[in-house]
Amino acid sequence: MKSPFAAPLVVVSGLALTSALPSAQSPREEQSRIRSPNCRFAAGWAQKDILQNPSAFEWDVLYWEGKFHQNDVAYNTANGMTYDGTQLDWTTGAKTKKHPFSAASKEALQIMMYAHAIAGSKEAARFLTPDTPSKAPKFAASIMKTKLRAYLSFNQTHPGFGGFLPWMTTSESQLSPTWDWVNRVPALDNGELVWAVYACIHALEQSRDRSFKDLARGWQKWLDYVKTTASTVFYRGNGRVCAVTKIKDQTKPLKDPQQGYECEGTGYLDDPYEGELFTHFLNSFGGLPKAEKDALWQAKRAKLVRVEYNMGGYGPITVEQGYWFSGHEPWKVLELPYYDVDLVKRLYHNAERARTCNSVVTKIPGLFASVNNSTNVTTDEIIGYISPAGIPSIASQKEQEHDVITPYGTWPTIMFDKAVGLAWWHNMVMAKKMQNPYGSTESTRVDGKLVSALVTWDSKITTVVALLGGVGDLVRSKMKKDGIYNEFISTTQD
């Protein structure tokens, strides 16, 4: 075993993490905190400087990723709702075609960011309101207020969803399911959403501002409602959670005699990855008896598999087998305090050692995650979406595509070591066209010939939320207050 992590061009040695910062700011860091960096700021940074002291580089990253957070680019100010993202002009980088749709997963990223801003994070303020950091809490809370109205209005017009969200059109004042999600709703994305809301409620509750506390009560009312509907919409008994639920009539209430719910096909949410977020929500709030709670976790056992990474002199490194071992799969650690369990923390630490070392061994200049493919420069269309992108040797799915890398593949590494994670992020955004007026670009081909001329929540804000440490701290505090923390820990340990 050569190292805990590997950075592009530089192998970071030693067993200790490498992101410890000096107690005093360097002159460069102090300068960075008072200036506005250039759009293509990455070219002004050497990898060794990032590895030595990542905080100043992080400050530049937050500033430019925050340029994404604009009306008609990332979200709709009229209803507070996210857009999936926006395509860019291949030559100028200016916004072109907006994706007028979104999902609960994008909402989760937005709300996690706002939770940090409301809680007073200077880093979140750098992202949201860099010129007036003190305004970040009220700015975030105002959007959350608008968003709550949109959620409540959608539930009135589409009560069959039980308060949960399908993929939806968000460009209109009134939300509506996209054409392919009429009478259908996913559990995974909504699991990401409910815990993000949970974290934001805690941040609002801790504020001294009375209006924030009122807003917290409004969101708590929404959350309390979906607690009562979660089992009806998604749970079919014997540990079976629908990956996607088919709704008989989305315009009828849950208790209407003509209403009905069934799993779409035979797909169940039985993964040990990000799908666990919804399982924990059911476990904590779904009103299930102990036998059914036990069945939830028994249903996941078959896919919880130990494997070892062992290539190029790196290893053996014991990890939890991934589906593709995509950087998207560990999403659950952004939201719940999994790392309070030492075994889980060490296992996921190992995953990032394997992820970074694998790219060094295979001479890939970046990291893999499920992401949008490149833009066809003739038609200006995204070629498609690449789900199967990871590390085949430690994944259950061996057939994968390894032509495209993405900056957001660094976020799980950043959760353990900002220095190494940001060094990899830097290596990818140094490629041609990988910085634009809205921050980092979606993805690049490993040969550097094409990029995905697109900016999205998934490919940008996962990284930003990871830089803020996820929302596990906020969730932990509220879990303890609600009396569910000990059960979460014991379930995770088992």
C-alpha positions in Angstrom: 0.0 0.0 0.0 1.6 3.3 -1.1 -0.7 6.0 0.2 -4.1 6.8 1.6 -4.9 9.1 -1.3 -3.2 9.9 -4.6 -3.3 13.3 -6.3 -2.8 13.9 -10.0 0.9 14.1 -10.7 1.7 13.9 -7.0 1.3 10.9 -4.7 0.4 12.1 -1.2 2.3 9.9 1.3 1.7 8.9 4.9 -1.3 7.5 6.7 -2.5 10.8 8.2 -4.9 13.0 6.3 -3.1 15.8 4.5 -5.5 18.7 4.7 -4.5 20.2 8.1 -4.3 24.0 7.7 -1.8 26.3 9.3 -3.1 28.2 12.2 -2.5 31.6 10.5 -3.6 32.6 7.1 -0.9 32.9 4.4 -0.5 36.2 2.6 -2.0 34.6 -0.5 -5.0 33.4 1.4 -5.6 36.8 2.9 -5.4 38.3 -0.5 -7.8 35.8 -1.9 -10.4 36.6 0.7 -10.6 40.2 -0.3 -10.4 39.9 -4.1 -12.7 38.6 -6.8 -10.8 35.9 -8.7 -10.7 35.7 -12.5 -13.1 33.4 -14.3 -10.3 31.0 -15.2 -8.6 31.3 -11.8 -7.4 27.6 -11.8 -4.5 28.5 -14.2 -3.1 30.7 -11.5 -2.7 27.9 -9.0 0.0 25.3 -8.8 -1.0 21.9 -7.4 1.6 22.0 -4.7 0.0 25.2 -3.4 -3.4 23.6 -3.2 -2.0 20.6 -1.4 -0.2 22.7 1.1 -3.1 25.0 1.9 -6.4 24.4 0.1 -8.5 27.1 1.9 -7.6 30.0 -0.3 -8.2 27.9 -3.5 -11.5 26.8 -1.9 -12.5 30.5 -1.5 -12.0 31.0 -5.3 -14.0 27.8 -6.1 -16.9 29.0 -3.9 -16.9 32.4 -5.5 -17.2 31.1 -9.1 -19.4 28.1 -8.4 -21.8 30.7 -6.8 -22.2 32.4 -10.2 -24.3 29.4 -11.1 -26.9 30.4 -8.5 -28.8 32.8 -10.8 -32.4 33.2 -11.9 -33.0 31.3 -15.2 -29.7 29.4 -14.8 -30.0 27.4 -11.6 -33.4 28.3 -10.2 -36.7 30.2 -10.7 -37.0 33.2 -8.5 -40.8 33.2 -9.0 -41.3 29.9 -7.2 -37.9 29.2 -5.6 -37.6 25.9 -7.5 -34.5 24.5 -9.1 -33.8 23.9 -12.7 -31.8 20.8 -13.6 -29.3 23.2 -15.2 -28.5 25.2 -18.3 -26.6 24.6 -21.5 -23.8 26.9 -22.6 -22.6 28.4 -25.9 -19.7 26.4 -27.1 -17.6 29.5 -27.9 -18.6 32.2 -25.4 -19.8 30.1 -22.4 -22.9 32.2 -22.2 -26.2 30.5 -21.2 -28.3 29.1 -24.0 -30.9 26.4 -23.5 -32.3 26.1 -20.0 -33.4 22.7 -18.7 -36.9 23.7 -17.5 -37.3 20.6 -15.3 -36.0 19.4 -12.0 -36.3 16.7 -9.4 -36.2 16.3 -5.6 -32.5 15.5 -5.7 -31.7 19.0 -7.1 -34.0 20.5 -4.5 -32.0 18.7 -1.9 -28.7 20.2 -3.0 -30.2 23.7 -3.0 -31.8 23.3 0.4 -28.5 21.9 1.9 -26.7 25.0 0.7 -29.4 27.2 2.1 -29.2 25.4 5.5 -25.5 26.3 5.8 -26.2 29.9 4.8 -29.0 30.2 7.4 -26.7 28.6 10.0 -24.2 31.4 9.4 -21.6 29.7 7.3 -19.1 32.1 5.8 -18.3 29.7 3.0 -22.0 29.5 2.1 -22.2 33.3 2.1 -19.2 33.3 -0.2 -21.2 31.2 -2.6 -24.6 33.0 -2.3 -23.8 36.7 -1.6 -20.1 37.3 -1.9 -20.3 41.0 -2.0 -22.6 41.2 1.1 -22.0 38.1 3.2 -24.2 39.3 6.0 -27.2 39.1 3.8 -26.8 35.4 3.0 -29.1 34.0 5.8 -32.1 36.2 5.0 -31.5 35.7 1.3 -31.6 31.9 1.7 -34.6 32.0 4.0 -36.5 34.2 1.6 -36.1 31.6 -1.2 -37.1 28.8 1.3 -40.3 30.7 2.0 -41.1 31.0 -1.6 -40.3 27.4 -2.2 -42.6 26.2 0.6 -45.5 27.9 -1.1 -44.7 26.1 -4.3 -44.6 22.7 -2.5 -47.9 23.3 -0.7 -49.5 24.5 -3.9 -48.3 21.4 -5.8 -49.7 19.1 -3.1 -53.1 20.8 -3.4 -53.2 20.2 -7.2 -51.5 16.8 -7.1 -52.4 15.3 -3.7 -51.8 11.8 -5.0 -48.0 12.3 -4.6 -48.5 12.5 -0.8 -46.3 15.6 -0.6 -43.4 14.0 -2.5 -42.0 15.3 -5.8 -41.8 13.6 -9.2 -39.5 14.9 -11.9 -41.3 18.2 -12.6 -41.5 21.2 -14.8 -40.4 24.2 -12.8 -40.4 27.0 -15.3 -44.1 27.7 -14.8 -45.5 29.3 -11.6 -47.4 26.2 -10.9 -45.4 23.0 -10.8 -46.4 20.0 -12.8 -45.0 16.5 -13.4 -42.9 16.2 -16.6 -44.6 14.2 -19.3 -42.7 11.0 -18.4 -43.5 11.3 -14.6 -47.2 11.6 -14.7 -48.6 9.3 -12.0 -45.1 8.2 -11.0 -42.8 9.2 -8.2 -39.2 8.1 -7.2 -38.2 7.2 -3.7 -34.4 7.8 -4.0 -34.6 11.5 -4.9 -37.2 12.1 -2.2 -35.0 10.4 0.4 -32.4 13.0 -0.5 -34.9 15.8 -0.2 -36.5 14.9 3.2 -33.2 14.9 5.0 -32.1 18.2 3.4 -35.3 19.7 4.6 -34.7 18.2 8.0 -31.3 19.8 8.2 -32.7 23.2 7.1 -35.4 23.1 9.7 -32.8 22.7 12.4 -30.8 25.7 11.0 -34.0 27.8 11.0 -34.9 26.8 14.5 -31.5 27.8 15.9 -31.8 31.3 14.6 -32.7 34.2 16.8 -34.8 35.7 14.0 -38.5 35.1 14.8 -39.4 35.0 11.1 -36.9 32.1 10.7 -38.6 30.2 13.5 -42.0 30.7 11.8 -40.6 29.4 8.6 -39.2 26.4 10.4 -42.7 25.6 11.7 -44.0 25.8 8.1 -41.4 23.4 6.8 -41.9 21.1 9.8 -45.6 20.9 9.0 -44.7 19.8 5.4 -42.2 17.3 6.8 -44.7 15.9 9.3 -47.2 15.4 6.5 -44.8 13.3 4.3 -44.0 11.3 7.4 -47.6 10.2 7.4 -47.7 9.4 3.7 -44.3 7.7 3.1 -45.4 4.2 3.9 -48.6 4.4 1.9 -46.8 5.7 -1.2 -43.6 3.7 -1.1 -43.7 0.7 1.2 -45.2 -2.6 0.2 -44.3 -4.7 3.2 -41.6 -7.3 4.0 -38.9 -4.8 3.6 -39.9 -3.9 0.0 -39.5 -0.2 -0.8 -40.6 0.8 -4.3 -37.8 2.4 -6.3 -40.6 4.1 -8.4 -44.2 4.0 -7.3 -47.1 4.1 -9.9 -50.0 6.2 -8.7 -53.5 5.4 -9.9 -54.5 9.1 -10.0 -52.2 11.9 -9.0 -55.1 14.3 -8.7 -56.9 12.3 -6.0 -56.0 12.3 -2.3 -54.3 9.2 -0.7 -57.5 8.2 1.1 -59.8 8.5 -1.9 -61.4 5.0 -2.5 -60.3 5.2 -6.2 -56.7 5.9 -5.3 -54.0 3.2 -5.4 -50.2 2.6 -5.3 -48.0 -0.1 -6.6 -44.3 -0.6 -7.3 -43.3 0.0 -11.0 -42.0 -3.4 -12.1 -39.9 -5.4 -9.8 -37.4 -2.6 -8.9 -37.0 -2.1 -5.2 -34.9 0.4 -3.3 -32.6 -2.2 -1.8 -29.2 -0.7 -2.4 -26.7 0.2 0.4 -25.9 3.5 -1.3 -27.9 6.8 -1.6 -31.1 4.8 -1.6 -30.6 4.2 2.1 -31.7 7.8 2.8 -35.3 7.0 2.1 -35.0 3.7 4.1 -33.8 5.6 7.1 -36.7 8.0 6.8 -39.1 5.1 6.8 -37.3 3.5 9.7 -37.4 6.7 11.8 -40.8 8.2 10.8 -42.8 5.7 8.7 -44.7 4.3 11.7 -43.6 0.8 11.0 -43.6 -2.0 13.6 -40.2 -3.4 14.7 -40.5 -6.5 12.5 -41.0 -4.3 9.4 -38.1 -2.1 10.4 -35.9 -5.1 10.6 -37.1 -6.3 7.2 -36.1 -3.0 5.7 -32.4 -3.7 6.5 -32.6 -7.4 5.8 -33.7 -6.6 2.3 -30.4 -4.7 1.7 -28.0 -7.4 3.0 -27.5 -9.2 -0.3 -26.0 -6.0 -1.9 -23.7 -5.2 1.0 -20.6 -6.9 -0.2 -17.0 -6.6 0.8 -14.4 -6.4 -2.0 -10.8 -5.4 -2.2 -9.1 -3.0 -4.5 -5.6 -4.2 -5.5 -4.0 -2.7 -8.6 -0.6 -1.2 -9.4 0.8 -1.7 -6.0 -2.0 0.0 -4.2 -3.8 -2.3 -1.9 -5.3 -4.4 -0.7 -7.9 -1.7 0.1 -11.1 -3.1 1.6 -14.2 -1.3 0.4 -18.0 -1.7 0.1 -18.7 -3.0 -3.4 -20.3 -0.3 -5.6 -22.8 -0.6 -8.3 -20.6 1.1 -10.7 -18.5 2.7 -7.9 -19.5 6.0 -9.4 -18.8 9.2 -7.3 -22.5 9.7 -7.2 -23.2 6.6 -5.1 -22.0 7.8 -1.7 -24.5 10.7 -1.6 -25.9 9.5 1.7 -22.9 10.6 3.7 -23.6 14.2 2.6 -26.8 14.2 4.6 -26.7 11.7 7.5 -24.0 11.4 10.2 -22.7 8.1 9.0 -19.1 8.9 9.9 -20.1 8.9 13.6 -19.7 5.1 13.2 -16.0 4.5 13.0 -16.2 1.4 10.9 -18.2 3.2 8.3 -15.8 6.1 8.3 -12.8 3.9 7.8 -14.6 2.0 5.0 -15.5 5.1 3.1 -12.1 6.5 3.7 -10.8 3.4 2.0 -13.2 4.1 -0.9 -11.5 7.4 -1.6 -8.1 5.9 -1.4 -9.2 3.4 -4.0 -10.9 6.0 -6.1 -7.9 8.3 -6.3 -5.3 5.5 -6.6 -7.2 3.9 -9.4 -6.9 7.0 -11.6 -3.2 7.2 -10.9 -2.8 3.5 -11.8 -4.8 3.8 -15.0 -3.3 7.2 -15.9 -6.7 8.9 -16.0 -6.4 12.7 -15.4 -9.6 12.9 -13.2 -12.3 10.9 -11.4 -15.4 9.1 -12.6 -19.0 9.7 -11.7 -22.4 9.4 -13.5 -22.6 12.5 -15.6 -23.8 14.1 -18.8 -21.8 13.2 -21.9 -20.2 15.7 -24.2 -21.9 18.3 -26.4 -22.2 17.6 -30.1 -20.7 20.8 -31.5 -22.7 20.4 -34.7 -26.2 20.0 -33.2 -25.5 21.7 -29.8 -27.2 18.7 -28.2 -25.8 16.7 -25.2 -24.9 13.3 -26.6 -26.5 11.5 -23.7 -26.1 10.6 -20.0 -23.4 8.2 -18.8 -24.5 6.3 -15.8 -22.0 3.4 -15.9 -18.8 5.3 -14.9 -16.7 4.1 -11.9 -14.2 1.3 -11.1 -15.2 -2.1 -12.5 -12.8 -4.1 -10.3 -14.8 -3.1 -7.2 -18.2 -2.7 -8.7 -21.0 -5.2 -9.3 -21.5 -3.8 -12.8 -18.4 -4.4 -15.0 -19.5 -2.9 -18.3 -18.6 0.8 -18.0 -17.6 3.9 -20.0 -14.4 5.6 -19.2 -14.1 8.3 -21.8 -15.5 11.1 -19.6 -14.4 12.5 -16.2 -16.1 15.2 -14.1 -15.0 17.6 -11.4 -17.8 16.6 -9.1 -16.3 13.1 -8.9 -14.0 14.7 -6.2 -16.7 15.5 -3.7 -16.4 12.2 -1.7 -12.7 12.7 -1.5 -13.2 16.3 -0.3 -15.3 15.0 2.6 -12.1 13.3 3.9 -9.3 15.6 2.6 -10.0 18.9 1.0 -6.4 19.3 -0.2 -6.3 16.1 -2.3 -9.9 16.5 -3.5 -9.4 20.0 -4.6 -6.1 19.0 -6.3 -8.0 16.5 -8.4 -10.8 19.1 -9.1 -8.1 21.6 -10.2 -6.6 19.0 -12.5 -9.9 18.6 -14.4 -10.9 22.2 -14.6 -7.5 23.0 -16.1 -8.7 21.3 -19.3 -9.9 23.4 -22.2 -13.3 25.0 -21.7 -13.7 23.5 -18.2 -14.2 27.0 -16.6 -17.0 29.3 -17.7 -19.0 32.3 -16.5 -20.9 30.0 -14.1 -17.9 28.2 -12.6 -16.9 24.7 -13.5 -18.2 22.9 -16.6 -20.1 19.6 -16.4 -17.5 17.1 -17.7 -14.6 16.7 -20.1 -13.4 13.8 -22.2 -10.1 12.3 -21.0 -8.5 13.2 -24.4 -9.6 16.9 -23.8 -11.3 17.1 -27.2 -14.9 17.7 -26.1 -16.7 18.9 -23.0 -20.3 18.8 -21.9 -21.2 22.4 -22.3 -23.6 22.4 -19.4 -23.9 23.5 -15.8 -26.0 21.5 -13.4 -26.8 21.1 -9.7 -25.4 17.5 -9.6 -22.1 18.3 -11.2 -21.4 21.5 -9.2 -23.2 21.8 -6.0 -22.4 18.3 -4.7 -18.8 19.6 -4.6 -19.8 22.8 -2.9 -21.9 21.0 -0.2 -19.0 18.7 0.4 -16.7 21.7 0.9 -19.1 22.8 3.6 -18.9 19.3 5.2 -22.4 18.1 4.2 -25.3 18.6 6.6 -24.6 15.7 8.9 -23.9 18.0 11.8 -27.2 19.8 11.5 -29.0 16.5 11.1 -27.2 14.9 14.1 -28.4 17.7 16.3 -32.0 17.5 15.3 -31.9 13.7 15.4 -30.8 13.9 19.1 -33.5 16.4 19.8 -36.1 14.1 18.1 -34.8 11.1 19.9 -33.9 9.1 16.8 -30.1 9.4 16.8 -29.3 6.3 18.9 -31.5 4.2 16.7 -29.7 5.5 13.6 -26.3 4.6 15.1 -27.4 1.2 16.2 -29.0 0.4 12.8 -25.8 1.6 11.0 -23.6 -0.4 13.3 -25.6 -3.6 12.7 
